[in-house]
Amino acid sequence: MAHEKTDITVTVETDQADWLAQQAVEFGLSDDSKALRILIDFAIQEIDSETIFSSANERCRHCG
């Protein structure tokens, strides 16, 4: 079943982009965009948004 997709621009750290590309290869996905869509769908369906986005859970491996 085809779904409507929208192009967006996302800025990520180089190692994050490398990880997405690696997951795409490892799991036989069409590309890193598909890997990101799977992550987003998982977050939407399985994880409470508060768990992801609350200030108590904010973390950045690249910040200070």
Backbone as XML, in Angstrom:
<?xml version="1.0"?>
<chain id="A" units="angstrom">
  <residue number="1" name="MET">
    <atom name="N" x="0.855" y="-1.173" z="0.000"/>
    <atom name="CA" x="0.000" y="0.000" z="0.000"/>
    <atom name="C" x="0.904" y="1.241" z="0.000"/>
  </residue>
  <residue number="2" name="ALA">
    <atom name="N" x="0.759" y="2.082" z="-0.985"/>
    <atom name="CA" x="1.553" y="3.305" z="-1.074"/>
    <atom name="C" x="0.912" y="4.393" z="-0.215"/>
  </residue>
  <residue number="3" name="HIS">
    <atom name="N" x="1.752" y="5.118" z="0.454"/>
    <atom name="CA" x="1.294" y="6.238" z="1.266"/>
    <atom name="C" x="1.952" y="7.503" z="0.751"/>
  </residue>
  <residue number="4" name="GLU">
    <atom name="N" x="1.308" y="8.607" z="1.007"/>
    <atom name="CA" x="1.858" y="9.885" z="0.584"/>
    <atom name="C" x="3.039" y="10.242" z="1.474"/>
  </residue>
  <residue number="5" name="LYS">
    <atom name="N" x="4.156" y="10.527" z="0.866"/>
    <atom name="CA" x="5.356" y="10.928" z="1.597"/>
    <atom name="C" x="5.640" y="12.392" z="1.303"/>
  </residue>
  <residue number="6" name="THR">
    <atom name="N" x="6.244" y="13.063" z="2.263"/>
    <atom name="CA" x="6.613" y="14.462" z="2.138"/>
    <atom name="C" x="8.110" y="14.583" z="2.366"/>
  </residue>
  <residue number="7" name="ASP">
    <atom name="N" x="8.773" y="15.295" z="1.490"/>
    <atom name="CA" x="10.197" y="15.552" z="1.684"/>
    <atom name="C" x="10.377" y="16.616" z="2.754"/>
  </residue>
  <residue number="8" name="ILE">
    <atom name="N" x="11.290" y="16.359" z="3.677"/>
    <atom name="CA" x="11.664" y="17.337" z="4.695"/>
    <atom name="C" x="13.182" y="17.388" z="4.760"/>
  </residue>
  <residue number="9" name="THR">
    <atom name="N" x="13.686" y="18.435" z="5.344"/>
    <atom name="CA" x="15.112" y="18.552" z="5.576"/>
    <atom name="C" x="15.360" y="18.357" z="7.062"/>
  </residue>
  <residue number="10" name="VAL">
    <atom name="N" x="16.253" y="17.439" z="7.385"/>
    <atom name="CA" x="16.581" y="17.145" z="8.772"/>
    <atom name="C" x="18.085" y="17.283" z="8.925"/>
  </residue>
  <residue number="11" name="THR">
    <atom name="N" x="18.507" y="18.002" z="9.931"/>
    <atom name="CA" x="19.928" y="18.147" z="10.205"/>
    <atom name="C" x="20.284" y="17.263" z="11.385"/>
  </residue>
  <residue number="12" name="VAL">
    <atom name="N" x="21.214" y="16.346" z="11.162"/>
    <atom name="CA" x="21.661" y="15.438" z="12.213"/>
    <atom name="C" x="23.180" y="15.444" z="12.256"/>
  </residue>
  <residue number="13" name="GLU">
    <atom name="N" x="23.705" y="14.917" z="13.325"/>
    <atom name="CA" x="25.161" y="14.771" z="13.442"/>
    <atom name="C" x="25.622" y="13.692" z="12.455"/>
  </residue>
  <residue number="14" name="THR">
    <atom name="N" x="26.863" y="13.765" z="12.033"/>
    <atom name="CA" x="27.403" y="12.820" z="11.060"/>
    <atom name="C" x="27.299" y="11.383" z="11.548"/>
  </residue>
  <residue number="15" name="ASP">
    <atom name="N" x="27.612" y="11.148" z="12.815"/>
    <atom name="CA" x="27.542" y="9.771" z="13.305"/>
    <atom name="C" x="26.105" y="9.255" z="13.352"/>
  </residue>
  <residue number="16" name="GLN">
    <atom name="N" x="25.135" y="10.155" z="13.536"/>
    <atom name="CA" x="23.730" y="9.747" z="13.505"/>
    <atom name="C" x="23.329" y="9.341" z="12.084"/>
  </residue>
  <residue number="17" name="ALA">
    <atom name="N" x="23.765" y="10.116" z="11.109"/>
    <atom name="CA" x="23.482" y="9.785" z="9.707"/>
    <atom name="C" x="24.154" y="8.471" z="9.324"/>
  </residue>
  <residue number="18" name="ASP">
    <atom name="N" x="25.375" y="8.277" z="9.789"/>
    <atom name="CA" x="26.091" y="7.027" z="9.520"/>
    <atom name="C" x="25.353" y="5.840" z="10.128"/>
  </residue>
  <residue number="19" name="TRP">
    <atom name="N" x="24.841" y="6.018" z="11.354"/>
    <atom name="CA" x="24.116" y="4.953" z="12.037"/>
    <atom name="C" x="22.843" y="4.596" z="11.270"/>
  </residue>
  <residue number="20" name="LEU">
    <atom name="N" x="22.092" y="5.614" z="10.822"/>
    <atom name="CA" x="20.886" y="5.351" z="10.039"/>
    <atom name="C" x="21.213" y="4.572" z="8.770"/>
  </residue>
  <residue number="21" name="ALA">
    <atom name="N" x="22.251" y="4.982" z="8.079"/>
    <atom name="CA" x="22.656" y="4.298" z="6.851"/>
    <atom name="C" x="23.070" y="2.862" z="7.144"/>
  </residue>
  <residue number="22" name="GLN">
    <atom name="N" x="23.775" y="2.659" z="8.245"/>
    <atom name="CA" x="24.204" y="1.318" z="8.649"/>
    <atom name="C" x="22.995" y="0.427" z="8.940"/>
  </residue>
  <residue number="23" name="GLN">
    <atom name="N" x="21.988" y="0.970" z="9.608"/>
    <atom name="CA" x="20.779" y="0.197" z="9.913"/>
    <atom name="C" x="20.052" y="-0.185" z="8.630"/>
  </residue>
  <residue number="24" name="ALA">
    <atom name="N" x="20.012" y="0.737" z="7.682"/>
    <atom name="CA" x="19.360" y="0.461" z="6.402"/>
    <atom name="C" x="20.027" y="-0.722" z="5.706"/>
  </residue>
  <residue number="25" name="VAL">
    <atom name="N" x="21.350" y="-0.734" z="5.703"/>
    <atom name="CA" x="22.086" y="-1.836" z="5.072"/>
    <atom name="C" x="21.869" y="-3.130" z="5.856"/>
  </residue>
  <residue number="26" name="GLU">
    <atom name="N" x="22.045" y="-3.066" z="7.165"/>
    <atom name="CA" x="21.963" y="-4.265" z="8.004"/>
    <atom name="C" x="20.597" y="-4.943" z="7.914"/>
  </residue>
  <residue number="27" name="PHE">
    <atom name="N" x="19.535" y="-4.148" z="7.796"/>
    <atom name="CA" x="18.190" y="-4.705" z="7.786"/>
    <atom name="C" x="17.553" y="-4.738" z="6.401"/>
  </residue>
  <residue number="28" name="GLY">
    <atom name="N" x="18.364" y="-4.479" z="5.376"/>
    <atom name="CA" x="17.886" y="-4.591" z="4.006"/>
    <atom name="C" x="16.820" y="-3.570" z="3.640"/>
  </residue>
  <residue number="29" name="LEU">
    <atom name="N" x="16.922" y="-2.383" z="4.228"/>
    <atom name="CA" x="15.968" y="-1.320" z="3.935"/>
    <atom name="C" x="16.385" y="-0.600" z="2.659"/>
  </residue>
  <residue number="30" name="SER">
    <atom name="N" x="15.440" y="0.086" z="2.050"/>
    <atom name="CA" x="15.735" y="0.751" z="0.781"/>
    <atom name="C" x="16.741" y="1.889" z="0.923"/>
  </residue>
  <residue number="31" name="ASP">
    <atom name="N" x="16.720" y="2.577" z="2.064"/>
    <atom name="CA" x="17.651" y="3.689" z="2.289"/>
    <atom name="C" x="17.540" y="4.167" z="3.735"/>
  </residue>
  <residue number="32" name="ASP">
    <atom name="N" x="18.361" y="5.160" z="4.076"/>
    <atom name="CA" x="18.352" y="5.684" z="5.446"/>
    <atom name="C" x="17.056" y="6.414" z="5.773"/>
  </residue>
  <residue number="33" name="SER">
    <atom name="N" x="16.382" y="6.922" z="4.746"/>
    <atom name="CA" x="15.093" y="7.565" z="4.960"/>
    <atom name="C" x="14.079" y="6.556" z="5.497"/>
  </residue>
  <residue number="34" name="LYS">
    <atom name="N" x="14.117" y="5.330" z="4.962"/>
    <atom name="CA" x="13.224" y="4.280" z="5.448"/>
    <atom name="C" x="13.548" y="3.951" z="6.903"/>
  </residue>
  <residue number="35" name="ALA">
    <atom name="N" x="14.826" y="3.912" z="7.258"/>
    <atom name="CA" x="15.222" y="3.648" z="8.641"/>
    <atom name="C" x="14.653" y="4.714" z="9.577"/>
  </residue>
  <residue number="36" name="LEU">
    <atom name="N" x="14.715" y="5.959" z="9.159"/>
    <atom name="CA" x="14.171" y="7.046" z="9.978"/>
    <atom name="C" x="12.656" y="6.934" z="10.094"/>
  </residue>
  <residue number="37" name="ARG">
    <atom name="N" x="11.974" y="6.604" z="9.001"/>
    <atom name="CA" x="10.516" y="6.447" z="9.062"/>
    <atom name="C" x="10.119" y="5.329" z="10.023"/>
  </residue>
  <residue number="38" name="ILE">
    <atom name="N" x="10.888" y="4.241" z="10.041"/>
    <atom name="CA" x="10.608" y="3.148" z="10.982"/>
    <atom name="C" x="10.765" y="3.637" z="12.412"/>
  </residue>
  <residue number="39" name="LEU">
    <atom name="N" x="11.825" y="4.384" z="12.696"/>
    <atom name="CA" x="12.022" y="4.931" z="14.047"/>
    <atom name="C" x="10.870" y="5.842" z="14.454"/>
  </residue>
  <residue number="40" name="ILE">
    <atom name="N" x="10.443" y="6.698" z="13.543"/>
    <atom name="CA" x="9.346" y="7.619" z="13.840"/>
    <atom name="C" x="8.048" y="6.847" z="14.086"/>
  </residue>
  <residue number="41" name="ASP">
    <atom name="N" x="7.762" y="5.859" z="13.234"/>
    <atom name="CA" x="6.547" y="5.065" z="13.431"/>
    <atom name="C" x="6.581" y="4.328" z="14.765"/>
  </residue>
  <residue number="42" name="PHE">
    <atom name="N" x="7.739" y="3.795" z="15.128"/>
    <atom name="CA" x="7.873" y="3.113" z="16.418"/>
    <atom name="C" x="7.589" y="4.083" z="17.559"/>
  </residue>
  <residue number="43" name="ALA">
    <atom name="N" x="8.160" y="5.276" z="17.473"/>
    <atom name="CA" x="7.931" y="6.279" z="18.522"/>
    <atom name="C" x="6.457" y="6.659" z="18.612"/>
  </residue>
  <residue number="44" name="ILE">
    <atom name="N" x="5.808" y="6.814" z="17.479"/>
    <atom name="CA" x="4.391" y="7.185" z="17.460"/>
    <atom name="C" x="3.532" y="6.095" z="18.089"/>
  </residue>
  <residue number="45" name="GLN">
    <atom name="N" x="3.816" y="4.853" z="17.761"/>
    <atom name="CA" x="2.959" y="3.748" z="18.191"/>
    <atom name="C" x="3.303" y="3.181" z="19.554"/>
  </residue>
  <residue number="46" name="GLU">
    <atom name="N" x="4.558" y="3.227" z="19.952"/>
    <atom name="CA" x="4.990" y="2.466" z="21.121"/>
    <atom name="C" x="5.457" y="3.290" z="22.316"/>
  </residue>
  <residue number="47" name="ILE">
    <atom name="N" x="5.805" y="4.528" z="22.104"/>
    <atom name="CA" x="6.436" y="5.314" z="23.162"/>
    <atom name="C" x="5.589" y="6.543" z="23.471"/>
  </residue>
  <residue number="48" name="ASP">
    <atom name="N" x="5.388" y="6.800" z="24.740"/>
    <atom name="CA" x="4.684" y="8.009" z="25.159"/>
    <atom name="C" x="5.544" y="9.220" z="24.812"/>
  </residue>
  <residue number="49" name="SER">
    <atom name="N" x="4.962" y="10.221" z="24.194"/>
    <atom name="CA" x="5.718" y="11.411" z="23.788"/>
    <atom name="C" x="6.435" y="12.065" z="24.955"/>
  </residue>
  <residue number="50" name="GLU">
    <atom name="N" x="5.844" y="12.035" z="26.131"/>
    <atom name="CA" x="6.487" y="12.617" z="27.317"/>
    <atom name="C" x="7.816" y="11.927" z="27.601"/>
  </residue>
  <residue number="51" name="THR">
    <atom name="N" x="7.879" y="10.635" z="27.366"/>
    <atom name="CA" x="9.119" y="9.896" z="27.579"/>
    <atom name="C" x="10.222" y="10.411" z="26.674"/>
  </residue>
  <residue number="52" name="ILE">
    <atom name="N" x="9.877" y="10.741" z="25.464"/>
    <atom name="CA" x="10.877" y="11.195" z="24.496"/>
    <atom name="C" x="11.231" y="12.669" z="24.678"/>
  </residue>
  <residue number="53" name="PHE">
    <atom name="N" x="10.215" y="13.520" z="24.843"/>
    <atom name="CA" x="10.431" y="14.957" z="24.720"/>
    <atom name="C" x="10.444" y="15.743" z="26.024"/>
  </residue>
  <residue number="54" name="SER">
    <atom name="N" x="10.240" y="15.106" z="27.160"/>
    <atom name="CA" x="10.251" y="15.868" z="28.405"/>
    <atom name="C" x="11.656" y="16.392" z="28.680"/>
  </residue>
  <residue number="55" name="SER">
    <atom name="N" x="11.741" y="17.525" z="29.336"/>
    <atom name="CA" x="13.048" y="18.111" z="29.637"/>
    <atom name="C" x="13.872" y="17.190" z="30.527"/>
  </residue>
  <residue number="56" name="ALA">
    <atom name="N" x="13.220" y="16.372" z="31.323"/>
    <atom name="CA" x="13.946" y="15.433" z="32.186"/>
    <atom name="C" x="14.672" y="14.364" z="31.370"/>
  </residue>
  <residue number="57" name="ASN">
    <atom name="N" x="14.189" y="14.111" z="30.160"/>
    <atom name="CA" x="14.789" y="13.070" z="29.329"/>
    <atom name="C" x="15.627" y="13.613" z="28.184"/>
  </residue>
  <residue number="58" name="GLU">
    <atom name="N" x="15.704" y="14.934" z="28.068"/>
    <atom name="CA" x="16.518" y="15.510" z="26.993"/>
    <atom name="C" x="17.971" y="15.139" z="27.202"/>
  </residue>
  <residue number="59" name="ARG">
    <atom name="N" x="18.582" y="14.712" z="26.137"/>
    <atom name="CA" x="19.998" y="14.437" z="26.201"/>
    <atom name="C" x="20.611" y="14.635" z="24.820"/>
  </residue>
  <residue number="60" name="CYS">
    <atom name="N" x="21.832" y="15.020" z="24.838"/>
    <atom name="CA" x="22.547" y="15.209" z="23.582"/>
    <atom name="C" x="23.956" y="14.673" z="23.782"/>
  </residue>
  <residue number="61" name="ARG">
    <atom name="N" x="24.306" y="13.662" z="23.025"/>
    <atom name="CA" x="25.648" y="13.097" z="23.136"/>
    <atom name="C" x="26.700" y="14.044" z="22.583"/>
  </residue>
  <residue number="62" name="HIS">
    <atom name="N" x="26.259" y="15.095" z="21.886"/>
    <atom name="CA" x="27.195" y="16.003" z="21.228"/>
    <atom name="C" x="27.285" y="17.376" z="21.907"/>
  </residue>
  <residue number="63" name="CYS">
    <atom name="N" x="26.422" y="17.613" z="22.879"/>
    <atom name="CA" x="26.434" y="18.915" z="23.556"/>
    <atom name="C" x="27.375" y="18.865" z="24.766"/>
  </residue>
  <residue number="64" name="GLY">
    <atom name="N" x="28.015" y="19.967" z="25.013"/>
    <atom name="CA" x="28.871" y="20.187" z="26.161"/>
    <atom name="C" x="29.276" y="19.020" z="26.877"/>
  </residue>
</chain>
